[in-house]
Amino acid sequence: MNFTFTKQEEAFRLELRSWLEENLPDGWKAGNRELPRDKGEYSKFLRQWQRTLYEGGWAAISWPKAYGGREATLMEEIIYHQEMVRIQSPPLVNYVGIHMVAPTLMQMGTEEQKRNFIEKILTGEHVWSQGYSEPNAGSDLTAIETTAVKDGGKWVINGQKVWTSFAHVSDFCFLLAKTGQSEKKHEGITVFLLDMNQPGVETRPIIQMDGKQEFNEVYLTDAIAYDSDVVGEVGKGWAVLIALMLHERSGIAAQVFTLERQFDDLVEMAKQVKIDGVPLVEDPIVRNKMAGLYARIRGALLTYYRNITHTLKNGRPGPESSLDKLLVSELTKELFEFAIAIQDHHGVMTEEDAISNKSWQEGYLSSFGVTIGGGTSEVQRNTIGERILGLPKDLGR
Ligand SMILES: Cc1cc2nc3c(=O)[nH]c(=O)nc-3n(C[C@H](O)[C@H](O)[C@H](O)COP(=O)(O)OP(=O)(O)OC[C@H]3O[C@@H](n4cnc5c(N)ncnc54)[C@H](O)[C@@H]3O)c2cc1C
Protein backbone atom coordinates (compact mmCIF):
# COMPACT_ATOMS: atom_id res chain seq x y z
CA MET A 1 0.00 0.00 0.00
CA ASN A 2 1.15 3.53 -0.77
CA PHE A 3 1.13 5.47 2.52
CA THR A 4 1.21 8.91 0.89
CA PHE A 5 -2.14 10.49 0.23
CA THR A 6 -2.58 12.06 -3.21
CA LYS A 7 -3.17 15.80 -3.69
CA GLN A 8 -6.79 15.06 -4.43
CA GLU A 9 -7.13 13.06 -1.21
CA GLU A 10 -5.51 15.83 0.83
CA ALA A 11 -7.95 18.33 -0.74
CA PHE A 12 -10.77 16.06 0.40
CA ARG A 13 -9.30 16.14 3.94
CA LEU A 14 -9.14 19.96 3.95
CA GLU A 15 -12.70 20.26 2.66
CA LEU A 16 -13.96 18.05 5.50
CA ARG A 17 -11.77 19.82 8.07
CA SER A 18 -13.12 23.23 7.23
CA TRP A 19 -16.71 21.96 7.17
CA LEU A 20 -16.24 20.48 10.64
CA GLU A 21 -14.77 23.75 11.93
CA GLU A 22 -17.96 25.52 10.92
CA ASN A 23 -20.55 22.90 11.76
CA LEU A 24 -19.64 21.08 14.96
CA PRO A 25 -22.25 21.54 17.71
CA ASP A 26 -21.82 24.56 19.96
CA GLY A 27 -19.24 24.02 22.67
CA TRP A 28 -17.91 20.82 21.08
CA LYS A 29 -14.67 22.29 19.77
CA ALA A 30 -14.03 24.03 23.08
CA GLY A 31 -13.92 20.58 24.67
CA ASN A 32 -17.41 20.42 26.16
CA ARG A 33 -18.26 16.99 24.75
CA GLU A 34 -20.83 15.79 27.27
CA LEU A 35 -23.87 14.16 25.68
CA PRO A 36 -27.24 14.79 27.36
CA ARG A 37 -28.08 12.03 29.87
CA ASP A 38 -31.84 12.40 29.43
CA LYS A 39 -33.08 9.91 26.77
CA GLY A 40 -35.19 12.48 24.89
CA GLU A 41 -32.49 15.17 24.87
CA TYR A 42 -29.81 12.61 23.94
CA SER A 43 -31.85 11.44 20.97
CA LYS A 44 -32.67 15.01 19.88
CA PHE A 45 -29.03 16.12 20.08
CA LEU A 46 -27.67 13.18 18.08
CA ARG A 47 -30.47 13.22 15.48
CA GLN A 48 -29.76 16.93 14.96
CA TRP A 49 -26.05 16.14 14.48
CA GLN A 50 -26.92 13.53 11.86
CA ARG A 51 -29.22 16.00 10.12
CA THR A 52 -26.33 18.51 10.01
CA LEU A 53 -24.04 15.84 8.53
CA TYR A 54 -26.74 14.98 5.98
CA GLU A 55 -27.24 18.59 4.93
CA GLY A 56 -23.49 19.02 4.52
CA GLY A 57 -23.23 15.83 2.43
CA TRP A 58 -21.18 14.05 5.11
CA ALA A 59 -23.66 11.51 6.49
CA ALA A 60 -22.77 8.47 4.38
CA ILE A 61 -19.83 9.24 2.17
CA SER A 62 -19.30 5.73 0.77
CA TRP A 63 -22.91 5.33 -0.43
CA PRO A 64 -23.72 5.57 -4.15
CA LYS A 65 -24.56 9.09 -5.33
CA ALA A 66 -28.04 7.88 -6.36
CA TYR A 67 -28.85 7.37 -2.67
CA GLY A 68 -27.29 10.61 -1.44
CA GLY A 69 -23.70 9.44 -0.85
CA ARG A 70 -20.40 10.60 -2.40
CA GLU A 71 -19.18 7.24 -3.69
CA ALA A 72 -16.05 7.86 -1.60
CA THR A 73 -13.06 5.62 -2.19
CA LEU A 74 -11.71 3.46 0.62
CA MET A 75 -8.83 5.97 1.03
CA GLU A 76 -11.33 8.81 1.41
CA GLU A 77 -13.19 6.75 3.99
CA ILE A 78 -9.92 6.35 5.91
CA ILE A 79 -9.35 10.11 5.78
CA TYR A 80 -12.95 10.69 6.89
CA HIS A 81 -12.47 8.47 9.96
CA GLN A 82 -9.09 10.04 10.76
CA GLU A 83 -10.62 13.53 10.75
CA MET A 84 -13.73 12.57 12.73
CA VAL A 85 -11.55 10.93 15.38
CA ARG A 86 -9.06 13.84 15.41
CA ILE A 87 -11.81 16.36 16.15
CA GLN A 88 -13.63 13.89 18.43
CA SER A 89 -16.93 14.47 16.65
CA PRO A 90 -20.18 13.37 18.34
CA PRO A 91 -21.06 9.69 17.79
CA LEU A 92 -23.39 8.67 14.99
CA VAL A 93 -26.73 7.70 16.55
CA ASN A 94 -27.78 5.95 13.35
CA TYR A 95 -24.59 3.95 12.97
CA VAL A 96 -26.50 0.69 12.41
CA GLY A 97 -28.80 2.31 9.84
CA ILE A 98 -26.08 4.01 7.82
CA HIS A 99 -23.29 1.44 7.90
CA MET A 100 -25.29 -1.78 7.90
CA VAL A 101 -29.04 -1.65 7.22
CA ALA A 102 -29.14 0.79 4.29
CA PRO A 103 -26.21 -0.80 2.34
CA THR A 104 -27.87 -4.22 2.83
CA LEU A 105 -31.22 -2.89 1.57
CA MET A 106 -29.48 -1.34 -1.46
CA GLN A 107 -28.07 -4.79 -2.20
CA MET A 108 -30.97 -7.09 -1.28
CA GLY A 109 -34.05 -4.99 -0.45
CA THR A 110 -37.19 -4.62 -2.57
CA GLU A 111 -37.86 -1.37 -4.44
CA GLU A 112 -40.52 -0.54 -1.86
CA GLN A 113 -38.09 -1.07 1.05
CA LYS A 114 -35.48 1.10 -0.64
CA ARG A 115 -38.05 3.84 -1.21
CA ASN A 116 -39.49 3.68 2.31
CA PHE A 117 -36.29 3.45 4.34
CA ILE A 118 -33.04 4.54 2.72
CA GLU A 119 -33.52 8.29 2.60
CA LYS A 120 -34.97 8.40 6.11
CA ILE A 121 -31.91 6.53 7.39
CA LEU A 122 -29.67 9.14 5.80
CA THR A 123 -31.55 12.12 7.25
CA GLY A 124 -31.74 10.58 10.73
CA GLU A 125 -35.54 10.53 10.66
CA HIS A 126 -35.45 6.75 11.23
CA VAL A 127 -32.91 5.46 13.72
CA TRP A 128 -32.19 1.71 13.63
CA SER A 129 -31.02 -1.02 15.95
CA GLN A 130 -29.90 -4.64 15.40
CA GLY A 131 -31.90 -7.41 17.09
CA TYR A 132 -29.72 -10.50 16.89
CA SER A 133 -28.53 -11.53 20.35
CA GLU A 134 -30.80 -13.37 22.77
CA PRO A 135 -30.26 -14.76 26.28
CA ASN A 136 -29.22 -18.13 24.77
CA ALA A 137 -27.77 -16.96 21.47
CA GLY A 138 -24.95 -14.49 21.00
CA SER A 139 -21.86 -16.01 19.38
CA ASP A 140 -24.04 -18.71 17.86
CA LEU A 141 -26.96 -16.94 16.22
CA THR A 142 -28.30 -20.18 14.76
CA ALA A 143 -29.59 -20.86 18.31
CA ILE A 144 -32.07 -17.95 18.37
CA GLU A 145 -35.46 -18.77 19.88
CA THR A 146 -37.54 -15.76 18.81
CA THR A 147 -40.25 -16.99 16.44
CA ALA A 148 -42.22 -15.35 13.65
CA VAL A 149 -45.40 -17.24 12.72
CA LYS A 150 -47.49 -16.43 9.66
CA ASP A 151 -51.08 -15.57 10.54
CA GLY A 152 -53.08 -14.58 7.47
CA GLY A 153 -51.48 -11.48 5.99
CA LYS A 154 -49.13 -10.82 8.88
CA TRP A 155 -46.25 -12.29 10.88
CA VAL A 156 -46.67 -12.59 14.66
CA ILE A 157 -43.36 -12.33 16.50
CA ASN A 158 -42.61 -13.53 20.04
CA GLY A 159 -39.35 -13.74 21.95
CA GLN A 160 -36.64 -11.71 23.67
CA LYS A 161 -33.61 -9.85 22.39
CA VAL A 162 -30.77 -8.62 24.56
CA TRP A 163 -27.85 -6.16 24.31
CA THR A 164 -29.73 -4.25 21.62
CA SER A 165 -27.65 -1.09 21.18
CA PHE A 166 -29.66 2.12 20.64
CA ALA A 167 -33.05 0.28 20.87
CA HIS A 168 -34.20 2.91 23.39
CA VAL A 169 -33.94 5.62 20.73
CA SER A 170 -34.77 3.47 17.67
CA ASP A 171 -37.70 3.57 15.31
CA PHE A 172 -36.93 0.27 13.58
CA CYS A 173 -35.02 -2.92 14.32
CA PHE A 174 -33.22 -5.24 11.87
CA LEU A 175 -34.53 -8.39 13.52
CA LEU A 176 -33.65 -12.07 13.23
CA ALA A 177 -36.43 -14.60 13.93
CA LYS A 178 -37.01 -18.31 13.37
CA THR A 179 -39.67 -18.95 10.74
CA GLY A 180 -39.16 -22.68 10.34
CA GLN A 181 -37.23 -25.78 11.40
CA SER A 182 -34.57 -27.34 9.21
CA GLU A 183 -31.91 -30.04 9.44
CA LYS A 184 -29.43 -27.37 8.41
CA LYS A 185 -28.96 -24.98 11.31
CA HIS A 186 -28.45 -21.88 9.12
CA GLU A 187 -31.83 -22.34 7.48
CA GLY A 188 -35.27 -21.32 8.77
CA ILE A 189 -34.09 -17.87 9.94
CA THR A 190 -35.65 -14.72 8.47
CA VAL A 191 -34.74 -11.02 8.69
CA PHE A 192 -37.58 -8.56 9.42
CA LEU A 193 -37.64 -4.77 9.36
CA LEU A 194 -39.55 -4.38 12.61
CA ASP A 195 -41.39 -1.21 13.55
CA MET A 196 -40.40 -0.52 17.17
CA ASN A 197 -43.30 1.84 17.80
CA GLN A 198 -46.05 -0.73 18.37
CA PRO A 199 -47.66 -2.24 21.51
CA GLY A 200 -45.97 -5.66 21.07
CA VAL A 201 -42.47 -4.19 21.48
CA GLU A 202 -41.21 -3.33 24.94
CA THR A 203 -37.73 -1.90 25.45
CA ARG A 204 -36.13 -2.12 28.89
CA PRO A 205 -32.84 -0.34 29.51
CA ILE A 206 -29.68 -2.11 30.69
CA ILE A 207 -27.56 0.31 32.70
CA GLN A 208 -23.85 -0.33 32.09
CA MET A 209 -21.25 -0.31 34.82
CA ASP A 210 -20.00 3.07 33.53
CA GLY A 211 -23.46 4.48 34.35
CA LYS A 212 -24.44 4.97 30.71
CA GLN A 213 -27.36 3.35 28.93
CA GLU A 214 -26.51 2.36 25.41
CA PHE A 215 -28.15 -1.02 25.17
CA ASN A 216 -31.39 -2.72 26.14
CA GLU A 217 -33.50 -5.81 26.45
CA VAL A 218 -36.32 -5.96 23.90
CA TYR A 219 -39.42 -8.06 24.67
CA LEU A 220 -41.59 -9.09 21.72
CA THR A 221 -45.15 -10.14 22.56
CA ASP A 222 -47.30 -10.71 19.48
CA ALA A 223 -45.37 -8.00 17.68
CA ILE A 224 -46.47 -7.60 14.07
CA ALA A 225 -44.57 -7.49 10.78
CA TYR A 226 -45.77 -7.92 7.20
CA ASP A 227 -44.49 -9.72 4.10
CA SER A 228 -43.25 -6.36 2.84
CA ASP A 229 -40.96 -6.22 5.94
CA VAL A 230 -39.07 -9.43 5.06
CA VAL A 231 -35.57 -8.83 3.65
CA GLY A 232 -34.56 -11.39 1.03
CA GLU A 233 -36.34 -14.72 1.19
CA VAL A 234 -38.28 -16.25 4.08
CA GLY A 235 -36.03 -18.84 5.78
CA LYS A 236 -32.88 -17.53 4.03
CA GLY A 237 -32.01 -14.74 6.43
CA TRP A 238 -28.51 -16.10 6.99
CA ALA A 239 -27.40 -14.83 3.58
CA VAL A 240 -28.80 -11.38 4.44
CA LEU A 241 -26.96 -11.42 7.76
CA ILE A 242 -23.63 -12.27 6.11
CA ALA A 243 -24.13 -9.47 3.56
CA LEU A 244 -24.81 -7.02 6.38
CA MET A 245 -21.71 -8.05 8.32
CA LEU A 246 -19.46 -7.38 5.34
CA HIS A 247 -20.69 -3.77 5.39
CA GLU A 248 -19.15 -3.25 8.80
CA ARG A 249 -15.70 -2.47 7.33
CA SER A 250 -15.66 1.29 7.90
CA GLY A 251 -16.60 0.83 11.55
CA ILE A 252 -13.51 -1.26 12.10
CA ALA A 253 -11.39 1.45 10.47
CA ALA A 254 -12.64 4.03 12.94
CA GLN A 255 -11.62 1.90 15.89
CA VAL A 256 -7.96 1.80 14.80
CA PHE A 257 -7.84 5.58 14.58
CA THR A 258 -9.63 6.02 17.88
CA LEU A 259 -7.01 3.79 19.48
CA GLU A 260 -4.22 5.99 18.08
CA ARG A 261 -5.87 9.09 19.55
CA GLN A 262 -6.34 7.37 22.90
CA PHE A 263 -2.61 6.63 22.96
CA ASP A 264 -1.83 10.32 22.33
CA ASP A 265 -4.17 11.22 25.20
CA LEU A 266 -2.35 8.70 27.39
CA VAL A 267 1.00 10.38 26.69
CA GLU A 268 -0.52 13.79 27.45
CA MET A 269 -2.00 12.54 30.73
CA ALA A 270 1.35 10.97 31.70
CA LYS A 271 3.09 14.32 31.08
CA GLN A 272 0.67 16.30 33.20
CA VAL A 273 -0.09 13.99 36.09
CA LYS A 274 2.46 13.76 38.90
CA ILE A 275 2.73 11.06 41.50
CA ASP A 276 4.92 12.07 44.48
CA GLY A 277 5.94 15.18 42.51
CA VAL A 278 7.30 13.27 39.51
CA PRO A 279 5.46 13.40 36.13
CA LEU A 280 4.37 9.87 35.22
CA VAL A 281 6.07 10.11 31.86
CA GLU A 282 9.50 10.35 33.54
CA ASP A 283 9.11 7.03 35.29
CA PRO A 284 11.23 4.44 33.38
CA ILE A 285 8.70 1.65 33.91
CA VAL A 286 5.89 3.83 32.58
CA ARG A 287 8.04 4.84 29.57
CA ASN A 288 8.93 1.25 28.84
CA LYS A 289 5.33 0.09 28.92
CA MET A 290 4.18 3.04 26.78
CA ALA A 291 6.86 2.31 24.18
CA GLY A 292 5.65 -1.30 23.99
CA LEU A 293 2.03 -0.21 23.63
CA TYR A 294 2.97 2.30 20.94
CA ALA A 295 4.82 -0.33 18.92
CA ARG A 296 1.84 -2.69 19.06
CA ILE A 297 -0.67 0.04 18.17
CA ARG A 298 1.51 0.94 15.16
CA GLY A 299 1.54 -2.76 14.29
CA ALA A 300 -2.28 -2.86 14.49
CA LEU A 301 -2.49 0.16 12.19
CA LEU A 302 -0.12 -1.38 9.64
CA THR A 303 -2.00 -4.68 9.81
CA TYR A 304 -5.19 -2.75 9.16
CA TYR A 305 -3.61 -1.03 6.13
CA ARG A 306 -2.40 -4.39 4.84
CA ASN A 307 -5.92 -5.77 5.17
CA ILE A 308 -7.34 -2.73 3.37
CA THR A 309 -4.88 -3.39 0.53
CA HIS A 310 -6.21 -6.93 0.40
CA THR A 311 -9.79 -5.61 0.27
CA LEU A 312 -8.88 -3.18 -2.52
CA LYS A 313 -7.32 -6.00 -4.55
CA ASN A 314 -10.21 -8.43 -4.02
CA GLY A 315 -13.04 -5.92 -4.22
CA ARG A 316 -14.51 -7.13 -0.91
CA PRO A 317 -13.39 -7.51 2.71
CA GLY A 318 -12.32 -10.96 3.86
CA PRO A 319 -11.80 -12.72 7.20
CA GLU A 320 -8.81 -10.41 7.85
CA SER A 321 -11.18 -7.93 9.52
CA SER A 322 -11.21 -10.37 12.46
CA LEU A 323 -7.53 -9.56 12.94
CA ASP A 324 -8.29 -5.84 13.10
CA LYS A 325 -11.19 -6.36 15.50
CA LEU A 326 -9.13 -8.61 17.80
CA LEU A 327 -6.03 -6.40 17.89
CA VAL A 328 -7.86 -3.13 18.38
CA SER A 329 -10.27 -4.32 21.05
CA GLU A 330 -7.62 -6.13 23.10
CA LEU A 331 -5.20 -3.17 22.86
CA THR A 332 -7.96 -0.75 23.87
CA LYS A 333 -8.64 -2.77 26.98
CA GLU A 334 -4.93 -2.94 27.81
CA LEU A 335 -4.41 0.80 27.25
CA PHE A 336 -7.20 1.80 29.64
CA GLU A 337 -6.12 -0.76 32.22
CA PHE A 338 -2.59 0.71 32.13
CA ALA A 339 -3.90 4.30 32.31
CA ILE A 340 -5.88 3.50 35.47
CA ALA A 341 -2.97 1.58 37.01
CA ILE A 342 -0.48 4.43 36.65
CA GLN A 343 -2.88 6.89 38.25
CA ASP A 344 -2.16 5.19 41.55
CA HIS A 345 -5.04 5.31 44.07
CA HIS A 346 -6.67 8.17 42.09
CA GLY A 347 -7.45 5.62 39.37
CA VAL A 348 -10.42 4.30 41.31
CA MET A 349 -12.05 7.73 41.65
CA THR A 350 -14.59 9.08 39.22
CA GLU A 351 -15.86 12.33 40.65
CA GLU A 352 -14.00 15.54 41.52
CA ASP A 353 -11.06 13.66 43.06
CA ALA A 354 -10.31 11.82 39.82
CA ILE A 355 -6.95 12.49 38.26
CA SER A 356 -7.08 14.57 35.03
CA ASN A 357 -10.73 13.85 34.20
CA LYS A 358 -13.01 10.88 34.64
CA SER A 359 -12.87 9.89 30.98
CA TRP A 360 -10.11 7.37 31.83
CA GLN A 361 -12.31 5.69 34.40
CA GLU A 362 -15.31 5.63 32.05
CA GLY A 363 -13.15 4.37 29.19
CA TYR A 364 -11.75 1.62 31.41
CA LEU A 365 -15.22 0.41 32.38
CA SER A 366 -16.54 0.44 28.82
CA SER A 367 -13.39 -1.22 27.38
CA PHE A 368 -14.62 -4.62 28.60
CA GLY A 369 -17.58 -4.47 26.20
CA VAL A 370 -15.31 -3.75 23.22
CA THR A 371 -13.87 -7.27 23.32
CA ILE A 372 -17.41 -8.76 23.34
CA GLY A 373 -19.65 -6.64 21.06
CA GLY A 374 -19.47 -7.46 17.34
CA GLY A 375 -18.05 -10.93 18.15
CA THR A 376 -15.93 -11.92 21.13
CA SER A 377 -12.13 -12.25 21.06
CA GLU A 378 -12.44 -16.05 21.25
CA VAL A 379 -14.71 -16.10 18.21
CA GLN A 380 -12.31 -13.80 16.28
CA ARG A 381 -9.45 -16.18 17.16
CA ASN A 382 -11.50 -19.07 15.78
CA THR A 383 -12.05 -17.17 12.52
CA ILE A 384 -8.36 -16.30 12.25
CA GLY A 385 -7.38 -19.91 12.97
CA GLU A 386 -9.84 -21.49 10.57
CA ARG A 387 -10.19 -18.99 7.75
CA ILE A 388 -6.77 -17.31 7.61
CA LEU A 389 -4.38 -19.94 8.99
CA GLY A 390 -6.33 -22.88 7.56
CA LEU A 391 -6.46 -24.78 10.88
CA PRO A 392 -9.15 -27.41 11.43
CA LYS A 393 -12.53 -26.37 12.86
CA ASP A 394 -12.94 -26.59 16.64
CA LEU A 395 -14.22 -29.91 17.94
CA GLY A 396 -17.59 -28.59 19.12
CA ARG A 397 -18.75 -27.68 15.60
C1 LIG B 1 -21.03 -3.10 23.72
C2 LIG B 1 -21.90 -4.19 23.15
C3 LIG B 1 -22.84 -3.87 22.17
C4 LIG B 1 -23.66 -4.88 21.63
N1 LIG B 1 -24.62 -4.52 20.71
C5 LIG B 1 -25.46 -5.47 20.22
C6 LIG B 1 -26.52 -5.12 19.31
O1 LIG B 1 -26.70 -3.96 18.97
N2 LIG B 1 -27.34 -6.10 18.86
C7 LIG B 1 -27.17 -7.40 19.22
O2 LIG B 1 -27.93 -8.24 18.74
N3 LIG B 1 -26.18 -7.78 20.09
C8 LIG B 1 -25.33 -6.83 20.60
N4 LIG B 1 -24.35 -7.18 21.52
C9 LIG B 1 -24.23 -8.58 21.94
C10 LIG B 1 -22.98 -9.28 21.42
O3 LIG B 1 -23.04 -9.41 20.02
C11 LIG B 1 -22.89 -10.64 22.15
O4 LIG B 1 -22.75 -10.39 23.53
C12 LIG B 1 -21.69 -11.42 21.67
O5 LIG B 1 -21.88 -11.83 20.35
C13 LIG B 1 -21.39 -12.64 22.57
O6 LIG B 1 -22.52 -13.43 22.73
P1 LIG B 1 -23.00 -13.93 24.19
O7 LIG B 1 -23.02 -12.71 25.08
O8 LIG B 1 -24.27 -14.69 24.01
O9 LIG B 1 -21.89 -14.89 24.71
P2 LIG B 1 -21.70 -16.45 24.39
O10 LIG B 1 -21.82 -16.66 22.92
O11 LIG B 1 -22.59 -17.22 25.30
O12 LIG B 1 -20.21 -16.64 24.81
C14 LIG B 1 -19.79 -16.81 26.17
C15 LIG B 1 -18.28 -17.06 26.14
O13 LIG B 1 -17.99 -18.26 25.39
C16 LIG B 1 -17.10 -17.97 24.33
N5 LIG B 1 -17.45 -18.74 23.13
C17 LIG B 1 -18.66 -18.86 22.54
N6 LIG B 1 -18.59 -19.64 21.43
C18 LIG B 1 -17.28 -20.00 21.31
C19 LIG B 1 -16.56 -20.80 20.38
N7 LIG B 1 -17.16 -21.38 19.33
N8 LIG B 1 -15.23 -20.96 20.57
C20 LIG B 1 -14.60 -20.37 21.62
N9 LIG B 1 -15.23 -19.62 22.55
C21 LIG B 1 -16.55 -19.44 22.40
C22 LIG B 1 -17.28 -16.50 24.05
O14 LIG B 1 -16.15 -15.92 23.43
C23 LIG B 1 -17.49 -15.94 25.46
O15 LIG B 1 -16.28 -15.74 26.12
C24 LIG B 1 -23.52 -6.21 22.07
C25 LIG B 1 -22.59 -6.53 23.07
C26 LIG B 1 -21.79 -5.53 23.61
C27 LIG B 1 -20.81 -5.88 24.70
The ligand as an SDF file (V2000), in Angstrom:
LIG
                    3D

 53 58  0  0  0  0  0  0  0  0999 V2000
  -21.0290   -3.0980   23.7160 C   0  0  0  0  0  0  0  0  0  0  0  0
  -21.8960   -4.1870   23.1460 C   0  0  0  0  0  0  0  0  0  0  0  0
  -22.8390   -3.8660   22.1670 C   0  0  0  0  0  0  0  0  0  0  0  0
  -23.6640   -4.8770   21.6340 C   0  0  0  0  0  0  0  0  0  0  0  0
  -24.6190   -4.5150   20.7050 N   0  0  0  0  0  0  0  0  0  0  0  0
  -25.4620   -5.4680   20.2190 C   0  0  0  0  0  0  0  0  0  0  0  0
  -26.5190   -5.1190   19.3100 C   0  0  0  0  0  0  0  0  0  0  0  0
  -26.7030   -3.9570   18.9710 O   0  0  0  0  0  0  0  0  0  0  0  0
  -27.3390   -6.1010   18.8590 N   0  0  0  0  0  0  0  0  0  0  0  0
  -27.1690   -7.4040   19.2210 C   0  0  0  0  0  0  0  0  0  0  0  0
  -27.9270   -8.2390   18.7360 O   0  0  0  0  0  0  0  0  0  0  0  0
  -26.1820   -7.7780   20.0920 N   0  0  0  0  0  0  0  0  0  0  0  0
  -25.3340   -6.8350   20.6030 C   0  0  0  0  0  0  0  0  0  0  0  0
  -24.3490   -7.1830   21.5150 N   0  0  0  0  0  0  0  0  0  0  0  0
  -24.2290   -8.5820   21.9420 C   0  0  0  0  0  0  0  0  0  0  0  0
  -22.9850   -9.2760   21.4250 C   0  0  0  0  0  0  0  0  0  0  0  0
  -23.0360   -9.4120   20.0240 O   0  0  0  0  0  0  0  0  0  0  0  0
  -22.8860  -10.6350   22.1460 C   0  0  0  0  0  0  0  0  0  0  0  0
  -22.7490  -10.3890   23.5260 O   0  0  0  0  0  0  0  0  0  0  0  0
  -21.6860  -11.4180   21.6720 C   0  0  0  0  0  0  0  0  0  0  0  0
  -21.8810  -11.8270   20.3480 O   0  0  0  0  0  0  0  0  0  0  0  0
  -21.3900  -12.6410   22.5720 C   0  0  0  0  0  0  0  0  0  0  0  0
  -22.5200  -13.4350   22.7300 O   0  0  0  0  0  0  0  0  0  0  0  0
  -22.9990  -13.9300   24.1890 P   0  0  0  0  0  0  0  0  0  0  0  0
  -23.0160  -12.7090   25.0780 O   0  0  0  0  0  0  0  0  0  0  0  0
  -24.2740  -14.6860   24.0110 O   0  0  0  0  0  0  0  0  0  0  0  0
  -21.8850  -14.8870   24.7120 O   0  0  0  0  0  0  0  0  0  0  0  0
  -21.7030  -16.4480   24.3850 P   0  0  0  0  0  0  0  0  0  0  0  0
  -21.8250  -16.6630   22.9170 O   0  0  0  0  0  0  0  0  0  0  0  0
  -22.5930  -17.2230   25.3020 O   0  0  0  0  0  0  0  0  0  0  0  0
  -20.2110  -16.6450   24.8060 O   0  0  0  0  0  0  0  0  0  0  0  0
  -19.7890  -16.8120   26.1660 C   0  0  0  0  0  0  0  0  0  0  0  0
  -18.2790  -17.0640   26.1400 C   0  0  0  0  0  0  0  0  0  0  0  0
  -17.9900  -18.2570   25.3880 O   0  0  0  0  0  0  0  0  0  0  0  0
  -17.1050  -17.9700   24.3270 C   0  0  0  0  0  0  0  0  0  0  0  0
  -17.4460  -18.7440   23.1280 N   0  0  0  0  0  0  0  0  0  0  0  0
  -18.6610  -18.8610   22.5370 C   0  0  0  0  0  0  0  0  0  0  0  0
  -18.5870  -19.6380   21.4310 N   0  0  0  0  0  0  0  0  0  0  0  0
  -17.2810  -20.0010   21.3100 C   0  0  0  0  0  0  0  0  0  0  0  0
  -16.5620  -20.7960   20.3770 C   0  0  0  0  0  0  0  0  0  0  0  0
  -17.1640  -21.3760   19.3250 N   0  0  0  0  0  0  0  0  0  0  0  0
  -15.2340  -20.9550   20.5700 N   0  0  0  0  0  0  0  0  0  0  0  0
  -14.5990  -20.3750   21.6250 C   0  0  0  0  0  0  0  0  0  0  0  0
  -15.2270  -19.6230   22.5480 N   0  0  0  0  0  0  0  0  0  0  0  0
  -16.5460  -19.4370   22.3980 C   0  0  0  0  0  0  0  0  0  0  0  0
  -17.2780  -16.4960   24.0480 C   0  0  0  0  0  0  0  0  0  0  0  0
  -16.1490  -15.9210   23.4280 O   0  0  0  0  0  0  0  0  0  0  0  0
  -17.4950  -15.9360   25.4570 C   0  0  0  0  0  0  0  0  0  0  0  0
  -16.2810  -15.7400   26.1180 O   0  0  0  0  0  0  0  0  0  0  0  0
  -23.5230   -6.2130   22.0730 C   0  0  0  0  0  0  0  0  0  0  0  0
  -22.5890   -6.5290   23.0720 C   0  0  0  0  0  0  0  0  0  0  0  0
  -21.7900   -5.5260   23.6140 C   0  0  0  0  0  0  0  0  0  0  0  0
  -20.8130   -5.8840   24.6970 C   0  0  0  0  0  0  0  0  0  0  0  0
  1  2  1  0
  2  3  1  0
  2 52  2  0
  3  4  2  0
  4  5  1  0
  4 50  1  0
  5  6  2  0
  6  7  1  0
  6 13  1  0
  7  8  2  0
  7  9  1  0
  9 10  1  0
 10 11  2  0
 10 12  1  0
 12 13  2  0
 13 14  1  0
 14 15  1  0
 14 50  1  0
 15 16  1  0
 16 17  1  0
 16 18  1  0
 18 19  1  0
 18 20  1  0
 20 21  1  0
 20 22  1  0
 22 23  1  0
 23 24  1  0
 24 25  2  0
 24 26  1  0
 24 27  1  0
 27 28  1  0
 28 29  2  0
 28 30  1  0
 28 31  1  0
 31 32  1  0
 32 33  1  0
 33 34  1  0
 33 48  1  0
 34 35  1  0
 35 36  1  0
 35 46  1  0
 36 37  1  0
 36 45  1  0
 37 38  2  0
 38 39  1  0
 39 40  1  0
 39 45  2  0
 40 41  1  0
 40 42  2  0
 42 43  1  0
 43 44  2  0
 44 45  1  0
 46 47  1  0
 46 48  1  0
 48 49  1  0
 50 51  2  0
 51 52  1  0
 52 53  1  0
M  END
$$$$
